[in-house]
Amino acid sequence: MEKLQYTNIFDAIVDGSSINADDFSTHADGSSTHADGSAQAADLKFRADMMLVLRSYFESQGWKQADIMLALDITQPRASELTKGKVDKFSSDKLICFLAKIGYSIKPSLTFECGQAPLFKCTTQSLKRA
């Protein structure tokens, strides 16, 4: 059985589905939008990216589902959905809350450079005091 490799859950979702990956434009800042300007597509990509970040964090900590349940105060079925990348089961708000529960927040910023389009960035900040 061939193991499929993806760098993003979003890529796995659109692979072989009725959603055409070619309908999405990737911009210089890494953001993607659907050809029709769909905000839903941008939200789907954001949620997929957030789930990858969370899953990578859990793996780096060696967490099992029981650890995830305890840290995020969620049930086993929800922990399973999260680790399996069930993007449709989680809102952006919920994923941001999960990030906060493990000690991080998202800090958006916007920079302007002469003659360039504005650049939007999101970084994480630790909520833990040093």
VMD Tcl script that builds the backbone (N, CA, C; Angstrom):
set m [mol new atoms 390]
animate dup $m
set s [atomselect $m all]
$s set {name element resname resid chain x y z} {
  {N N MET 1 A 0.849 -1.179 0.000}
  {CA C MET 1 A 0.000 0.000 0.000}
  {C C MET 1 A 0.892 1.238 0.000}
  {N N GLU 2 A 0.640 2.139 -0.918}
  {CA C GLU 2 A 1.427 3.352 -1.054}
  {C C GLU 2 A 1.021 4.370 0.013}
  {N N LYS 3 A 2.018 4.955 0.688}
  {CA C LYS 3 A 1.758 5.981 1.690}
  {C C LYS 3 A 1.809 7.343 0.999}
  {N N LEU 4 A 0.723 8.093 1.128}
  {CA C LEU 4 A 0.660 9.411 0.519}
  {C C LEU 4 A 1.346 10.423 1.416}
  {N N GLN 5 A 2.040 11.366 0.829}
  {CA C GLN 5 A 2.756 12.390 1.575}
  {C C GLN 5 A 2.209 13.769 1.227}
  {N N TYR 6 A 1.878 14.526 2.241}
  {CA C TYR 6 A 1.405 15.890 2.056}
  {C C TYR 6 A 2.111 16.791 3.048}
  {N N THR 7 A 2.334 18.023 2.666}
  {CA C THR 7 A 2.919 18.996 3.584}
  {C C THR 7 A 1.846 19.812 4.280}
  {N N ASN 8 A 0.590 19.581 3.896}
  {CA C ASN 8 A -0.510 20.365 4.433}
  {C C ASN 8 A -1.783 19.547 4.340}
  {N N ILE 9 A -2.584 19.553 5.394}
  {CA C ILE 9 A -3.841 18.818 5.392}
  {C C ILE 9 A -4.724 19.287 4.244}
  {N N PHE 10 A -4.673 20.580 3.937}
  {CA C PHE 10 A -5.482 21.141 2.857}
  {C C PHE 10 A -5.181 20.432 1.538}
  {N N ASP 11 A -3.899 20.156 1.276}
  {CA C ASP 11 A -3.525 19.462 0.050}
  {C C ASP 11 A -4.142 18.068 0.007}
  {N N ALA 12 A -4.174 17.385 1.138}
  {CA C ALA 12 A -4.766 16.056 1.209}
  {C C ALA 12 A -6.272 16.120 0.972}
  {N N ILE 13 A -6.905 17.165 1.465}
  {CA C ILE 13 A -8.352 17.319 1.313}
  {C C ILE 13 A -8.722 17.505 -0.149}
  {N N VAL 14 A -7.977 18.334 -0.848}
  {CA C VAL 14 A -8.339 18.628 -2.230}
  {C C VAL 14 A -7.864 17.556 -3.199}
  {N N ASP 15 A -6.914 16.723 -2.799}
  {CA C ASP 15 A -6.411 15.671 -3.671}
  {C C ASP 15 A -7.504 14.651 -3.940}
  {N N GLY 16 A -7.892 14.513 -5.198}
  {CA C GLY 16 A -8.884 13.531 -5.585}
  {C C GLY 16 A -10.317 13.895 -5.228}
  {N N SER 17 A -10.554 15.101 -4.771}
  {CA C SER 17 A -11.912 15.494 -4.417}
  {C C SER 17 A -12.499 16.365 -5.524}
  {N N SER 18 A -13.728 16.808 -5.309}
  {CA C SER 18 A -14.366 17.674 -6.294}
  {C C SER 18 A -13.806 19.092 -6.236}
  {N N ILE 19 A -13.051 19.386 -5.202}
  {CA C ILE 19 A -12.392 20.691 -5.106}
  {C C ILE 19 A -11.137 20.621 -5.954}
  {N N ASN 20 A -10.957 21.563 -6.834}
  {CA C ASN 20 A -9.797 21.563 -7.714}
  {C C ASN 20 A -8.698 22.424 -7.105}
  {N N ALA 21 A -7.574 21.808 -6.780}
  {CA C ALA 21 A -6.460 22.529 -6.171}
  {C C ALA 21 A -5.958 23.655 -7.072}
  {N N ASP 22 A -6.128 23.500 -8.400}
  {CA C ASP 22 A -5.677 24.534 -9.331}
  {C C ASP 22 A -6.527 25.800 -9.249}
  {N N ASP 23 A -7.702 25.706 -8.615}
  {CA C ASP 23 A -8.557 26.873 -8.451}
  {C C ASP 23 A -8.089 27.784 -7.324}
  {N N PHE 24 A -7.044 27.360 -6.602}
  {CA C PHE 24 A -6.529 28.136 -5.488}
  {C C PHE 24 A -5.231 28.806 -5.900}
  {N N SER 25 A -5.109 30.077 -5.573}
  {CA C SER 25 A -3.890 30.816 -5.860}
  {C C SER 25 A -3.088 30.946 -4.583}
  {N N THR 26 A -1.805 30.638 -4.650}
  {CA C THR 26 A -0.929 30.822 -3.502}
  {C C THR 26 A -0.162 32.107 -3.715}
  {N N HIS 27 A -0.199 32.973 -2.721}
  {CA C HIS 27 A 0.426 34.289 -2.807}
  {C C HIS 27 A 1.823 34.262 -2.196}
  {N N ALA 28 A 2.590 35.298 -2.439}
  {CA C ALA 28 A 3.964 35.376 -1.960}
  {C C ALA 28 A 4.061 35.228 -0.442}
  {N N ASP 29 A 3.042 35.646 0.283}
  {CA C ASP 29 A 3.083 35.547 1.745}
  {C C ASP 29 A 2.642 34.170 2.235}
  {N N GLY 30 A 2.363 33.235 1.314}
  {CA C GLY 30 A 1.969 31.890 1.700}
  {C C GLY 30 A 0.472 31.691 1.822}
  {N N SER 31 A -0.288 32.767 1.718}
  {CA C SER 31 A -1.741 32.642 1.831}
  {C C SER 31 A -2.317 32.094 0.530}
  {N N SER 32 A -3.484 31.486 0.638}
  {CA C SER 32 A -4.168 30.952 -0.534}
  {C C SER 32 A -5.593 31.461 -0.566}
  {N N THR 33 A -6.083 31.696 -1.751}
  {CA C THR 33 A -7.484 32.066 -1.921}
  {C C THR 33 A -8.041 31.291 -3.100}
  {N N HIS 34 A -9.333 31.061 -3.080}
  {CA C HIS 34 A -10.007 30.377 -4.167}
  {C C HIS 34 A -10.188 31.364 -5.310}
  {N N ALA 35 A -10.256 30.832 -6.519}
  {CA C ALA 35 A -10.385 31.673 -7.709}
  {C C ALA 35 A -11.577 32.611 -7.618}
  {N N ASP 36 A -12.636 32.191 -6.929}
  {CA C ASP 36 A -13.803 33.064 -6.810}
  {C C ASP 36 A -13.702 33.995 -5.599}
  {N N GLY 37 A -12.542 34.037 -4.941}
  {CA C GLY 37 A -12.342 34.918 -3.798}
  {C C GLY 37 A -13.003 34.405 -2.535}
  {N N SER 38 A -13.305 33.158 -2.490}
  {CA C SER 38 A -14.051 32.561 -1.396}
  {C C SER 38 A -13.343 32.683 -0.044}
  {N N ALA 39 A -14.040 33.305 0.886}
  {CA C ALA 39 A -13.530 33.379 2.263}
  {C C ALA 39 A -13.552 32.001 2.898}
  {N N GLN 40 A -14.469 31.151 2.461}
  {CA C GLN 40 A -14.539 29.796 3.007}
  {C C GLN 40 A -13.271 29.013 2.696}
  {N N ALA 41 A -12.725 29.194 1.519}
  {CA C ALA 41 A -11.496 28.499 1.150}
  {C C ALA 41 A -10.336 28.964 2.021}
  {N N ALA 42 A -10.266 30.262 2.279}
  {CA C ALA 42 A -9.205 30.793 3.137}
  {C C ALA 42 A -9.349 30.259 4.559}
  {N N ASP 43 A -10.591 30.170 5.045}
  {CA C ASP 43 A -10.819 29.645 6.386}
  {C C ASP 43 A -10.453 28.167 6.458}
  {N N LEU 44 A -10.786 27.409 5.432}
  {CA C LEU 44 A -10.439 25.994 5.393}
  {C C LEU 44 A -8.931 25.804 5.433}
  {N N LYS 45 A -8.216 26.591 4.672}
  {CA C LYS 45 A -6.748 26.505 4.657}
  {C C LYS 45 A -6.183 26.885 6.014}
  {N N PHE 46 A -6.716 27.936 6.642}
  {CA C PHE 46 A -6.240 28.350 7.966}
  {C C PHE 46 A -6.448 27.230 8.989}
  {N N ARG 47 A -7.639 26.636 8.982}
  {CA C ARG 47 A -7.936 25.565 9.934}
  {C C ARG 47 A -7.036 24.351 9.701}
  {N N ALA 48 A -6.796 24.027 8.428}
  {CA C ALA 48 A -5.904 22.912 8.107}
  {C C ALA 48 A -4.499 23.192 8.626}
  {N N ASP 49 A -4.008 24.401 8.408}
  {CA C ASP 49 A -2.678 24.775 8.888}
  {C C ASP 49 A -2.609 24.734 10.414}
  {N N MET 50 A -3.657 25.227 11.071}
  {CA C MET 50 A -3.681 25.210 12.542}
  {C C MET 50 A -3.670 23.776 13.070}
  {N N MET 51 A -4.405 22.897 12.419}
  {CA C MET 51 A -4.426 21.501 12.859}
  {C C MET 51 A -3.056 20.855 12.680}
  {N N LEU 52 A -2.357 21.196 11.603}
  {CA C LEU 52 A -0.998 20.674 11.415}
  {C C LEU 52 A -0.060 21.170 12.503}
  {N N VAL 53 A -0.172 22.434 12.835}
  {CA C VAL 53 A 0.673 23.012 13.890}
  {C C VAL 53 A 0.404 22.312 15.223}
  {N N LEU 54 A -0.866 22.173 15.562}
  {CA C LEU 54 A -1.217 21.517 16.817}
  {C C LEU 54 A -0.736 20.069 16.839}
  {N N ARG 55 A -0.968 19.351 15.757}
  {CA C ARG 55 A -0.538 17.955 15.708}
  {C C ARG 55 A 0.981 17.846 15.819}
  {N N SER 56 A 1.706 18.732 15.161}
  {CA C SER 56 A 3.167 18.736 15.272}
  {C C SER 56 A 3.612 18.992 16.713}
  {N N TYR 57 A 2.907 19.908 17.381}
  {CA C TYR 57 A 3.228 20.191 18.776}
  {C C TYR 57 A 2.989 18.952 19.638}
  {N N PHE 58 A 1.849 18.307 19.460}
  {CA C PHE 58 A 1.542 17.106 20.248}
  {C C PHE 58 A 2.606 16.037 20.032}
  {N N GLU 59 A 3.000 15.847 18.785}
  {CA C GLU 59 A 4.029 14.848 18.481}
  {C C GLU 59 A 5.368 15.220 19.102}
  {N N SER 60 A 5.718 16.507 19.067}
  {CA C SER 60 A 6.998 16.944 19.644}
  {C C SER 60 A 7.047 16.749 21.163}
  {N N GLN 61 A 5.861 16.787 21.787}
  {CA C GLN 61 A 5.774 16.588 23.234}
  {C C GLN 61 A 5.597 15.105 23.599}
  {N N GLY 62 A 5.411 14.270 22.582}
  {CA C GLY 62 A 5.186 12.850 22.822}
  {C C GLY 62 A 3.814 12.556 23.409}
  {N N TRP 63 A 2.866 13.462 23.165}
  {CA C TRP 63 A 1.532 13.324 23.740}
  {C C TRP 63 A 0.719 12.260 23.020}
  {N N LYS 64 A -0.021 11.512 23.812}
  {CA C LYS 64 A -1.016 10.570 23.314}
  {C C LYS 64 A -2.381 11.250 23.454}
  {N N GLN 65 A -3.436 10.582 23.007}
  {CA C GLN 65 A -4.764 11.186 23.080}
  {C C GLN 65 A -5.147 11.564 24.509}
  {N N ALA 66 A -4.751 10.759 25.481}
  {CA C ALA 66 A -5.083 11.069 26.883}
  {C C ALA 66 A -4.443 12.392 27.316}
  {N N ASP 67 A -3.222 12.646 26.880}
  {CA C ASP 67 A -2.531 13.896 27.213}
  {C C ASP 67 A -3.223 15.083 26.545}
  {N N ILE 68 A -3.625 14.899 25.302}
  {CA C ILE 68 A -4.313 15.951 24.550}
  {C C ILE 68 A -5.649 16.274 25.206}
  {N N MET 69 A -6.373 15.225 25.603}
  {CA C MET 69 A -7.662 15.403 26.278}
  {C C MET 69 A -7.502 16.239 27.535}
  {N N LEU 70 A -6.492 15.924 28.320}
  {CA C LEU 70 A -6.253 16.628 29.574}
  {C C LEU 70 A -5.849 18.083 29.323}
  {N N ALA 71 A -4.915 18.296 28.403}
  {CA C ALA 71 A -4.406 19.650 28.137}
  {C C ALA 71 A -5.472 20.567 27.540}
  {N N LEU 72 A -6.318 20.020 26.679}
  {CA C LEU 72 A -7.298 20.843 25.975}
  {C C LEU 72 A -8.691 20.772 26.588}
  {N N ASP 73 A -8.849 19.911 27.584}
  {CA C ASP 73 A -10.142 19.705 28.241}
  {C C ASP 73 A -11.211 19.312 27.218}
  {N N ILE 74 A -10.893 18.257 26.448}
  {CA C ILE 74 A -11.822 17.746 25.439}
  {C C ILE 74 A -12.014 16.245 25.639}
  {N N THR 75 A -13.037 15.711 25.007}
  {CA C THR 75 A -13.330 14.288 25.104}
  {C C THR 75 A -12.429 13.490 24.162}
  {N N GLN 76 A -12.414 12.165 24.355}
  {CA C GLN 76 A -11.604 11.300 23.501}
  {C C GLN 76 A -12.028 11.387 22.036}
  {N N PRO 77 A -13.329 11.384 21.733}
  {CA C PRO 77 A -13.697 11.509 20.312}
  {C C PRO 77 A -13.189 12.813 19.681}
  {N N ARG 78 A -13.223 13.904 20.448}
  {CA C ARG 78 A -12.734 15.190 19.916}
  {C C ARG 78 A -11.217 15.148 19.717}
  {N N ALA 79 A -10.496 14.523 20.655}
  {CA C ALA 79 A -9.043 14.388 20.512}
  {C C ALA 79 A -8.714 13.561 19.276}
  {N N SER 80 A -9.500 12.517 19.032}
  {CA C SER 80 A -9.308 11.678 17.854}
  {C C SER 80 A -9.549 12.480 16.577}
  {N N GLU 81 A -10.624 13.245 16.543}
  {CA C GLU 81 A -10.927 14.070 15.363}
  {C C GLU 81 A -9.813 15.080 15.104}
  {N N LEU 82 A -9.287 15.635 16.173}
  {CA C LEU 82 A -8.217 16.631 16.046}
  {C C LEU 82 A -6.944 15.996 15.494}
  {N N THR 83 A -6.546 14.861 16.048}
  {CA C THR 83 A -5.302 14.226 15.602}
  {C C THR 83 A -5.424 13.601 14.219}
  {N N LYS 84 A -6.644 13.284 13.813}
  {CA C LYS 84 A -6.855 12.714 12.479}
  {C C LYS 84 A -7.093 13.783 11.417}
  {N N GLY 85 A -7.074 15.058 11.823}
  {CA C GLY 85 A -7.186 16.147 10.855}
  {C C GLY 85 A -8.578 16.360 10.306}
  {N N LYS 86 A -9.593 16.111 11.092}
  {CA C LYS 86 A -10.975 16.307 10.646}
  {C C LYS 86 A -11.303 17.804 10.687}
  {N N VAL 87 A -10.860 18.507 9.672}
  {CA C VAL 87 A -10.940 19.963 9.594}
  {C C VAL 87 A -12.368 20.470 9.745}
  {N N ASP 88 A -13.317 19.742 9.197}
  {CA C ASP 88 A -14.705 20.196 9.227}
  {C C ASP 88 A -15.315 20.177 10.624}
  {N N LYS 89 A -14.645 19.554 11.583}
  {CA C LYS 89 A -15.180 19.420 12.938}
  {C C LYS 89 A -14.779 20.566 13.869}
  {N N PHE 90 A -13.872 21.439 13.428}
  {CA C PHE 90 A -13.346 22.483 14.305}
  {C C PHE 90 A -13.385 23.848 13.634}
  {N N SER 91 A -13.861 24.835 14.367}
  {CA C SER 91 A -13.855 26.209 13.873}
  {C C SER 91 A -12.473 26.823 14.088}
  {N N SER 92 A -12.219 27.908 13.395}
  {CA C SER 92 A -10.968 28.638 13.600}
  {C C SER 92 A -10.855 29.097 15.046}
  {N N ASP 93 A -11.961 29.594 15.594}
  {CA C ASP 93 A -11.964 30.058 16.988}
  {C C ASP 93 A -11.566 28.952 17.951}
  {N N LYS 94 A -12.107 27.759 17.751}
  {CA C LYS 94 A -11.813 26.631 18.636}
  {C C LYS 94 A -10.337 26.256 18.550}
  {N N LEU 95 A -9.783 26.251 17.351}
  {CA C LEU 95 A -8.371 25.909 17.184}
  {C C LEU 95 A -7.460 26.956 17.824}
  {N N ILE 96 A -7.851 28.225 17.732}
  {CA C ILE 96 A -7.082 29.287 18.393}
  {C C ILE 96 A -7.150 29.109 19.909}
  {N N CYS 97 A -8.308 28.709 20.422}
  {CA C CYS 97 A -8.447 28.431 21.866}
  {C C CYS 97 A -7.548 27.271 22.280}
  {N N PHE 98 A -7.470 26.234 21.460}
  {CA C PHE 98 A -6.588 25.106 21.762}
  {C C PHE 98 A -5.139 25.570 21.834}
  {N N LEU 99 A -4.753 26.435 20.922}
  {CA C LEU 99 A -3.393 26.971 20.920}
  {C C LEU 99 A -3.123 27.706 22.237}
  {N N ALA 100 A -4.100 28.485 22.700}
  {CA C ALA 100 A -3.947 29.203 23.968}
  {C C ALA 100 A -3.844 28.233 25.142}
  {N N LYS 101 A -4.583 27.142 25.099}
  {CA C LYS 101 A -4.552 26.170 26.192}
  {C C LYS 101 A -3.202 25.483 26.320}
  {N N ILE 102 A -2.438 25.428 25.232}
  {CA C ILE 102 A -1.088 24.855 25.338}
  {C C ILE 102 A -0.027 25.943 25.523}
  {N N GLY 103 A -0.493 27.185 25.687}
  {CA C GLY 103 A 0.430 28.246 26.079}
  {C C GLY 103 A 0.876 29.211 25.013}
  {N N TYR 104 A 0.137 29.320 23.921}
  {CA C TYR 104 A 0.538 30.216 22.844}
  {C C TYR 104 A -0.645 31.043 22.355}
  {N N SER 105 A -0.336 32.200 21.800}
  {CA C SER 105 A -1.353 33.032 21.167}
  {C C SER 105 A -0.852 33.424 19.780}
  {N N ILE 106 A -1.780 33.827 18.948}
  {CA C ILE 106 A -1.435 34.287 17.605}
  {C C ILE 106 A -1.376 35.804 17.619}
  {N N LYS 107 A -0.317 36.334 17.055}
  {CA C LYS 107 A -0.171 37.785 16.974}
  {C C LYS 107 A -0.109 38.184 15.501}
  {N N PRO 108 A -1.191 38.770 15.000}
  {CA C PRO 108 A -1.167 39.240 13.612}
  {C C PRO 108 A -0.464 40.586 13.502}
  {N N SER 109 A 0.142 40.838 12.357}
  {CA C SER 109 A 0.768 42.137 12.111}
  {C C SER 109 A 0.632 42.475 10.628}
  {N N LEU 110 A 0.684 43.755 10.341}
  {CA C LEU 110 A 0.577 44.243 8.979}
  {C C LEU 110 A 1.691 45.256 8.771}
  {N N THR 111 A 2.482 45.045 7.724}
  {CA C THR 111 A 3.569 45.977 7.434}
  {C C THR 111 A 3.373 46.559 6.036}
  {N N PHE 112 A 3.820 47.782 5.896}
  {CA C PHE 112 A 3.722 48.489 4.625}
  {C C PHE 112 A 5.116 48.881 4.185}
  {N N GLU 113 A 5.438 48.561 2.933}
  {CA C GLU 113 A 6.705 48.980 2.357}
  {C C GLU 113 A 6.399 49.771 1.097}
  {N N CYS 114 A 7.148 50.813 0.883}
  {CA C CYS 114 A 6.925 51.694 -0.250}
  {C C CYS 114 A 6.913 50.904 -1.561}
  {N N GLY 115 A 5.846 51.088 -2.331}
  {CA C GLY 115 A 5.743 50.449 -3.632}
  {C C GLY 115 A 5.377 48.975 -3.584}
  {N N GLN 116 A 5.113 48.451 -2.415}
  {CA C GLN 116 A 4.780 47.031 -2.265}
  {C C GLN 116 A 3.375 46.900 -1.692}
  {N N ALA 117 A 2.771 45.780 -1.939}
  {CA C ALA 117 A 1.467 45.489 -1.336}
  {C C ALA 117 A 1.671 45.271 0.167}
  {N N PRO 118 A 0.702 45.620 0.980}
  {CA C PRO 118 A 0.817 45.374 2.422}
  {C C PRO 118 A 1.071 43.883 2.687}
  {N N LEU 119 A 1.871 43.602 3.692}
  {CA C LEU 119 A 2.211 42.225 4.039}
  {C C LEU 119 A 1.603 41.881 5.388}
  {N N PHE 120 A 0.753 40.882 5.403}
  {CA C PHE 120 A 0.106 40.405 6.625}
  {C C PHE 120 A 0.849 39.175 7.101}
  {N N LYS 121 A 1.202 39.156 8.393}
  {CA C LYS 121 A 1.892 38.017 8.989}
  {C C LYS 121 A 1.199 37.626 10.283}
  {N N CYS 122 A 1.296 36.352 10.584}
  {CA C CYS 122 A 0.832 35.852 11.878}
  {C C CYS 122 A 2.002 35.118 12.526}
  {N N THR 123 A 2.296 35.452 13.745}
  {CA C THR 123 A 3.318 34.758 14.504}
  {C C THR 123 A 2.696 34.291 15.813}
  {N N THR 124 A 3.379 33.404 16.475}
  {CA C THR 124 A 2.893 32.960 17.783}
  {C C THR 124 A 3.725 33.598 18.870}
  {N N GLN 125 A 3.087 33.782 20.008}
  {CA C GLN 125 A 3.762 34.295 21.181}
  {C C GLN 125 A 3.454 33.351 22.330}
  {N N SER 126 A 4.457 33.083 23.146}
  {CA C SER 126 A 4.248 32.239 24.302}
  {C C SER 126 A 3.465 33.011 25.360}
  {N N LEU 127 A 2.502 32.337 25.952}
  {CA C LEU 127 A 1.740 32.935 27.045}
  {C C LEU 127 A 2.396 32.639 28.395}
  {N N LYS 128 A 3.442 31.820 28.361}
  {CA C LYS 128 A 4.149 31.437 29.575}
  {C C LYS 128 A 5.164 32.502 29.924}
  {N N ARG 129 A 5.179 32.874 31.151}
  {CA C ARG 129 A 6.134 33.892 31.596}
  {C C ARG 129 A 7.475 33.237 31.862}
  {N N ALA 130 A 8.530 33.904 31.404}
  {CA C ALA 130 A 9.886 33.362 31.571}
  {C C ALA 130 A 10.387 33.590 32.985}
}
mol reanalyze $m
mol bondsrecalc $m
mol representation Tube
mol addrep $m
